[in-house]
Amino acid sequence: MKLSLAGNELEMLPQRAVWWPARRTAVIVDVHLGKDQVFRRSGIAIPGAVLDRELAALDALVEHTRCERLLVLGDWVHAAPFAGESWPAAIASWRARHDQLAIDLVLGNHDRGLAPWLDDWRIGAHIEPLKISGLEMFHEVDPEAPACGMSGHLHPVAWLRSGRERLRLPAFARRGDHLVLPAFGRFTGGFDGLESDAWTLYPIAGDRVVDIPSSRRRAR
């Protein structure tokens, strides 16, 4: 689904990303790589295939868009790696398969202490906001007064209603010239707090981004 922010023509993709054709850039937020490993540190048995699925989703996005730049608006990882953990090497292998791709990260609250790893993964780090073509790129923005641009952090979702049945879907959320993207990472929660008249929600339903009338939505 296409949209315009401050004169920039963009497309919301069902891959939980924004495609910016004029910049040959794919924008994503809240990937939370390594979250399964962080859970295992606490003794919670999470299957190791979680990371493989997230990296495969990144592969699919790069292949689908043929992007030249990947812009990540915060929370590339869930926490900095511990010494001896194997998952940073899996990310390095993924990066090597996409060595021509430029990757920039607007640092999020989960990206603390990541500098040595970002060097290894050849990811450029930026403190928010990163300004591009009149848009300000944040990790976290004030939902009551969002600046013109894009952000993440909130993991927006939409509840759809049909009779007694309810469905909770990841969604893009727009207010004026600001767009909050859904979390790219599938192993994440969601946030219901943008269900208001101020925000327009665009749920991801299968292979499409859809505009659902407010009468078909509900907060809970």
Beta strands, then each sheet from edge to edge (+ up, - down):
strand 1: 2-5
strand 2: 8-13
strand 3: 17-20
strand 4: 25-28
strand 5: 69-72
strand 6: 102-106
strand 7: 124-126
strand 8: 130-132
strand 9: 135-137
strand 10: 149-151
strand 11: 157-162
strand 12: 165-175
strand 13: 178-180
strand 14: 200-205
strand 15: 208-209
sheet 1: 1+ 2- 3+ 4- 5- 6- 7-
sheet 2: 8+ 9- 10- 13- 12+ 11-
sheet 3: 8+ 9- 10- 13- 12+ 14- 15+
end
